[in-house]
Amino acid sequence: MPELPEVETIVRQLCRQIKGKTITSVRLLWPRTVTGCKAEFCRRLRGMTVAGVSRRGKYIGVEGVDGTFFTVHLRMTGKLVGEISSADRKHLRTQFTFSDGTALYFVDARKFGRLRLWTCRGQACPSLGPEPLRPAVVLTSLRRLKTRRPIKSVLLDQTVLAGIGNIYADEALFQAGMHPLTPAASLGEAQQQRLASVIPKVLRQAILRRGTTLRNYRTVADESGENQEHLNVYGRAGESCFQCGASIEKILINGRSSHYCPSCQKKMSDVRR
C-alpha cells in the first residue's frame, strides 16, 4: 500500500495536472469503488472546478472551488494516471473527464481502493492522528504513549501518526537503532527524541526520491519511485546489514512483517546483559 511519501508524490503531481480544471463527467466502471451514494458522488463532482489537491495520511484529497471535497484511498493496487495503457484498461474503475478534453483514470487491479465524498474538507478522515513530518509533532505523540504494544505496531497505528506504513516504520526504527518489539511505553526520553528526529527525516528523503516502488506503486506520470534503491532493512531479509554486516532478519508482529538488524537494533533485554 502506498504510504505517506508515495501519496505526497502523487498529490504534488496531481496538483500540477488538474488544479483549475473542471470535471465534466464521472464514469464509474465499478460502482463499489465509491463509498456512499454513487449518484450523489457523480452529481456533486460534475461541474466541479478543482481548487486544490492535498494529502492527509495516506489519503488524497481533491477540493472544488465550491467546497466539494472527496478523497481517494489507493490501498493495495490503486493508482491515478493521466494516460491509461492497454494493460491497465481492464482494471479501470473510474474515469474523470475534464472540460479541456483531458482525463484522470483510477486504475485498481484488486479493487480495494476507495473514493469517498465528504461534507467538507474539515470533516474528512476524522480518526487520523497528526502528520509525522515535524520532529516536535512526533515527539508529542510518542510522549503520550502508555501502551505496552511493540513500537512497530504503534507506528503503524494511523490514529497515533498518520501516513506511516510497513516500509518507513522499519526504516525509521533501523535508523533510530530500536528493536521493533520494544514496548512503546518503555521508551526513554532520549529514545523518543531520537525516533522523533528520524521519522520525518526518513519520510522527507523518500518524498525527494518520489517514494518506494516494490510492486504496484506508480506516480501520476506512470513512473516508479527511487527510494527502493536506498532501503536499509525493508525487504532485505537474509542480506547483510550495510552498517555492521550482520544478516537482516524478518519477523511477524501482529501479522505484519518486520525487518531489522539484530546487531544494530538489539532488544532492551540483550542490551542489559
C-alpha positions, 0 to 999 in steps of 0.5 A: 500500500502506498504510504505517506511519501508515495501519496505526497508524490502523487498529490504534488503531481496531481496538483500540477495536472488538474488544479483549475480544471473542471470535471465534466463527467464521472464514469464509474466502471465499478460502482463499489469503488465509491463509498456512499451514494454513487449518484450523489458522488457523480452529481456533486463532482460534475461541474466541479472546478478543482481548487486544490489537491492535498494529502492527509495520511495516506489519503488524497484529497481533491477540493472544488472551488465550491467546497466539494471535497472527496478523497481517494484511498489507493490501498493495495493496487490503486493508482491515478494516471493521466494516460491509461495503457492497454494493460491497465484498461481492464482494471479501470474503475473510474474515469474523470473527464475534464472540460479541456478534453483531458482525463484522470483514470483510477486504475485498481487491479484488486479493487480495494481502493476507495473514493469517498465524498465528504461534507467538507474538507474539515470533516474528512478522515476524522480518526487520523492522528497528526502528520509525522513530518515535524520532529516536535509533532512526533515527539508529542505523540510518542510522549503520550504513549502508555501502551505496552504494544511493540513500537512497530505496531504503534507506528503503524497505528494511523490514529497515533501518526498518520501516513506511516506504513510497513516500509518507513516504520522499519526504516525509521526504527533501523535508523533510530537503532530500536528493536521493533518489539520494544514496548512503546511505553518503555521508551526513554526520553532520549529514545523518543527524541531520537525516533522523533528526529528520524521519522520525518527525516526518513519520510522527507528523503523518500518524498525527494526520491518520489517514494518506494516502488516494490510492486504496484506503486506508480506516480501520476506520470506512470513512473516508479519511485527511487527510494527502493534503491536506498532501503536499509532493512525493508525487504532485505531479509537474509542480506547483510546489514550495510552498517555492521554486516550482520544478516537482516532478519524478518519477523511477524508482529501482529501479522505484519512483517518486520525487518531489522538488524539484530546487531544494530537494533538489539532488544532492551533485554540483550542490551542489559546483559 
